[in-house]
Amino acid sequence: MNLLIRLLHLGNKRSKGSTAEPCVISPMQDGIILRTPTEKKPVSVSPAMLKQLFPVRNLSEEELEAFSLGREAEVYGPESILFRRKQPINALFYLLKGTVRMEVEEGSSYTIGANTPKARFPLCSGKVCSATAYAQTDIQVLRVSSKIMSSNINDRTAVLEFIDPHHPDVPERLQENKLFQAFCQYYRDEALELPSLPDVAIKLRSALVHEINIAEAAKIIQLDPIIAAKLVHVANCPLYLPAHPVNSCCDAITRLGLMATQNLVTTLSLKQVFNGKHPYVALKLREVWKRSIYLSALCFALASQNRGVNAEEALLAGLIADIGIVPFLYFAAKFPEEHQELEAIDWALPCFKGPVGAWVLKKWDFPPELVEIPVLAENWFYDSGDRLTLSDIVILASLHAHIGTSRMAELPAIHSLPACGKLTDGRLSPAHSLQVLHDAKAKINEALRFFTV
């Protein structure tokens, strides 16, 4: 039997028709009694149902068919507990019928109903549960091994060597599009126009490899008076709670530190990359830049509240998450007008921004932990390991950035992400961290207003 099918079967060892309670919880804990499972007959699990579940749907038709044979959903009554917050995750649960209440912490909860977009994802994933799952009604759930996540998600994070216009993940409406096909060919041939990072950012990054001092770093930065002035502005902004103002580039570097200065100079330089002359392309570049600023602000806020992730590096990571869009828009601006289908540009952006973004950052000699950010930024169930990492910060901020938008309805609940379970530093909980992001948004956007000038 295929390895992935075996992994799926490992998560559900119950025999057909069994009504045993969830093995991950004792009959009574903390005064909560688990009710006896309902006597309602469970439904059989079909390949069509499996095709709706992420990442199970990535299996082949044959694998889905094999796994579904004789498979039935587990059935539980109201107030049954599937798992508890902070409990190690041994299996993934998918909600097939009914409603589940996810309690994040006392007084904070949300519900997930079957046949909604959020039910396509596991109720919780990663190493530790970020919420407690209570059945609000009679429910039916499919249990699979948590190892299916690492088999289907982490292996897909490698940067693609090429983009195939006929790949199954490419929308059918794009596969025969001339602009899309031409870009794929140019990308494979490494003939794309690489965005030019300003000299000051390149020289500073190169010089710091040789352990230069503050005075030498200031000389490099002052080659670009605009960047130097903005760096002083940053050092005086509310992000760093300055006790007294600084007035020189040297003083700004002293306050910020050399590594933070390097990240901030790169950040300040990036605006020049998001410029274009073609009216529609220029508009799209401004939209991407504005969205990138917002994401970088969220990354900075979240990193500032968690030890182990550098806040300035998180700021830069948020700003380069969508950098892969830039080469495609440059290419589209120069493509023959008769083939410049504006709708196709919008459809193509999600296909390119990950792999092309990593390609750009490799060409710019960025470190590996930043090169992978465009690929991982919306890879919601990527698990970087036990400790909170830069990629976790960007993933959480990326999902949070969609709150209030139409896209949020189709995305997983933020507490189901592996990254969310790692927000356990000091007094922080996942729910509190989301509140930190919300409260800090106005202040940080104000502090970063110079990005739009």
Summary of the structure (lengths in Angstrom):
residues: 453
radius of gyration: 24.4
end to end distance: 59.4
largest distance: 76.3
contacts: 1461
relative contact order: 0.11
helix: 52%
strand: 10%
